[in-house]
Amino acid sequence: MTQPIRVALAGAGAFGIKHLDGIKNIGGVEVVSLISRDLDKTREVANKYGIGHVTTDLADALALPGVDAVILCTPTQMHASQTLACLKAGKHVQVEIPLCDVLADGEEVVSVAKQSGLVAMCGHTRRFNPSHQWVHKKITAGEFNVQQMDVQTYFFRRTNMNALGQPRSWTDHLLWHHAAHTVDLFAYQAQSPVVQAHALQGPIHPTLGIAMDMSIQLKAASGAICTLSLSFNNDGPLGTFFRYIGDTGTYLARYDDLFDGKENKIDVSAVDVSMNGIELQDREFFAAIREGREPNSSVAQVLPCYRVLHMLEHQLNAA
């Protein structure tokens, strides 16, 4: 494909804007349609980024002539059904994490994607963050093996707000969204499938209907273990913090910053062409379309993560 890749982007909220900012730095890509539920807000964002078509209906964008691909930054509960709609319309698709919140829906996406031959990718951004890429390169070079990962994912979100502090129309989820990042990353970095998983959760919030605190333990076939703590109740510091404990060192990843176990900062600026994980994720999506190959973080590659989440959900429901 030598012509510009024409993209429709669904979701004009916090993460949709992150993708638009990343795409600005990628040549040969044109965002031609922006889809979101609030038409006035969608027009405002579209005007800022020079996008000519706005709509509140994904089907309108899929019907536009010449649309090659879709990026979905919509509520979790819509991800699987919208991904299927894009694939069935003949469009390459990248869906933000999570792929699904019901395992059977994710399995259907993987099956339809395989039959279609289209690029279908899920936004497991940790695979692309330069800090985690740096560690992964040491692993693939045989210079470091993960023995344990200790991960903290902390927010202060006792009301239904997004990353910009704006009210959400849907409810986020510690297990199916935030735990998905670490469950996938652990197997990816351990280079070994998860074979044991256990979870505990705190009280269910009376209004939001979700657990606000959760603890997850994982073990990979290699013997590596992972402990993940998640909270919507934590009043700072906020974010996700990773400690890699391995056979030749310890590394701490805090977003795009990386340190050794003695808090010496490691320069990761030359790991990839950008320090922006979302941009790098989008670059992989468009490169896979142009090269006709499976992308890193394809829906097939990340499906095992959702099988683990499914098992954990059953554990929690049975407790």
KARALIN-V518357 format. One record per residue. RES is the residue in three letters. SS is DSSP state (H for helix, E for strand, L for the rest). BURIAL is I if it has 16 or more other C-alpha atoms within 10 Angstrom, else O. Layout:
BEGIN
RES;SS;BURIAL
RES;SS;BURIAL
END
This chain:
BEGIN
MET;L;O
THR;L;O
GLN;L;O
PRO;L;O
ILE;E;I
ARG;E;I
VAL;E;I
ALA;E;I
LEU;E;I
ALA;E;I
GLY;L;I
ALA;L;I
GLY;L;I
ALA;H;O
PHE;H;I
GLY;H;I
ILE;H;I
LYS;H;I
HIS;H;I
LEU;H;I
ASP;H;O
GLY;H;I
ILE;H;I
LYS;L;O
ASN;L;O
ILE;L;O
GLY;L;O
GLY;L;O
VAL;E;I
GLU;E;I
VAL;E;I
VAL;E;I
SER;E;I
LEU;E;I
ILE;E;I
SER;L;I
ARG;L;I
ASP;L;O
LEU;H;O
ASP;H;O
LYS;H;O
THR;H;I
ARG;H;I
GLU;H;O
VAL;H;I
ALA;H;I
ASN;H;O
LYS;H;O
TYR;H;O
GLY;L;O
ILE;L;I
GLY;L;O
HIS;E;I
VAL;E;I
THR;E;I
THR;L;I
ASP;L;O
LEU;H;I
ALA;H;O
ASP;H;O
ALA;H;I
LEU;H;I
ALA;L;O
LEU;L;O
PRO;L;O
GLY;L;O
VAL;L;I
ASP;L;I
ALA;E;I
VAL;E;I
ILE;E;I
LEU;E;I
CYS;L;I
THR;L;I
PRO;L;I
THR;H;I
GLN;H;I
MET;H;O
HIS;H;I
ALA;H;I
SER;H;O
GLN;H;I
THR;H;I
LEU;H;I
ALA;H;I
CYS;H;I
LEU;H;I
LYS;H;O
ALA;L;O
GLY;L;I
LYS;L;I
HIS;E;I
VAL;E;I
GLN;E;I
VAL;E;I
GLU;E;I
ILE;L;I
PRO;L;I
LEU;L;I
CYS;L;I
ASP;L;I
VAL;L;I
LEU;H;I
ALA;H;O
ASP;H;I
GLY;H;I
GLU;H;I
GLU;H;O
VAL;H;I
VAL;H;I
SER;H;O
VAL;H;I
ALA;H;I
LYS;H;O
GLN;H;O
SER;H;O
GLY;L;O
LEU;L;I
VAL;L;I
ALA;E;I
MET;E;I
CYS;E;I
GLY;E;I
HIS;L;I
THR;H;I
ARG;H;I
ARG;H;I
PHE;L;I
ASN;L;I
PRO;H;I
SER;H;I
HIS;H;I
GLN;H;I
TRP;H;I
VAL;H;I
HIS;H;I
LYS;H;O
LYS;H;O
ILE;H;I
THR;H;O
ALA;L;O
GLY;L;O
GLU;L;O
PHE;L;I
ASN;L;I
VAL;E;I
GLN;E;I
GLN;E;I
MET;E;I
ASP;E;I
VAL;E;I
GLN;E;I
THR;E;I
TYR;E;I
PHE;L;I
PHE;E;I
ARG;L;I
ARG;L;O
THR;L;O
ASN;L;O
MET;E;I
ASN;L;I
ALA;L;O
LEU;L;O
GLY;L;O
GLN;L;O
PRO;E;O
ARG;L;O
SER;L;O
TRP;L;O
THR;L;O
ASP;L;I
HIS;L;I
LEU;H;I
LEU;H;I
TRP;H;I
HIS;H;I
HIS;H;I
ALA;H;I
ALA;H;I
HIS;H;I
THR;H;I
VAL;H;I
ASP;H;I
LEU;H;I
PHE;H;I
ALA;H;I
TYR;H;I
GLN;H;I
ALA;H;I
GLN;L;I
SER;L;O
PRO;L;I
VAL;E;I
VAL;E;O
GLN;E;O
ALA;E;I
HIS;E;I
ALA;E;I
LEU;E;I
GLN;E;I
GLY;L;O
PRO;L;O
ILE;E;O
HIS;L;O
PRO;L;O
THR;L;O
LEU;L;O
GLY;L;O
ILE;L;I
ALA;E;I
MET;L;I
ASP;E;I
MET;E;I
SER;E;I
ILE;E;I
GLN;E;I
LEU;E;I
LYS;E;I
ALA;E;I
ALA;L;O
SER;L;I
GLY;L;O
ALA;L;I
ILE;E;I
CYS;E;I
THR;E;I
LEU;E;I
SER;E;I
LEU;E;I
SER;E;I
PHE;L;I
ASN;E;O
ASN;L;I
ASP;L;O
GLY;L;O
PRO;L;O
LEU;L;O
GLY;E;O
THR;E;I
PHE;E;I
PHE;E;I
ARG;E;I
TYR;E;I
ILE;E;I
GLY;E;I
ASP;L;O
THR;L;O
GLY;L;O
THR;E;I
TYR;E;I
LEU;E;I
ALA;E;I
ARG;E;O
TYR;L;I
ASP;L;I
ASP;E;I
LEU;E;I
PHE;E;I
ASP;E;O
GLY;L;O
LYS;L;O
GLU;L;O
ASN;L;O
LYS;E;O
ILE;E;O
ASP;L;O
VAL;L;I
SER;L;O
ALA;L;O
VAL;L;O
ASP;L;O
VAL;L;O
SER;L;I
MET;L;I
ASN;L;I
GLY;H;I
ILE;H;I
GLU;H;I
LEU;H;I
GLN;H;I
ASP;H;I
ARG;H;I
GLU;H;I
PHE;H;I
PHE;H;I
ALA;H;O
ALA;H;I
ILE;H;I
ARG;H;O
GLU;H;O
GLY;L;O
ARG;L;O
GLU;L;I
PRO;L;I
ASN;L;I
SER;L;I
SER;E;I
VAL;H;I
ALA;H;I
GLN;H;I
VAL;H;I
LEU;H;I
PRO;H;I
CYS;H;I
TYR;H;I
ARG;H;I
VAL;H;I
LEU;H;I
HIS;H;I
MET;H;O
LEU;H;I
GLU;H;I
HIS;H;O
GLN;H;O
LEU;H;O
ASN;H;O
ALA;H;O
ALA;L;O
END
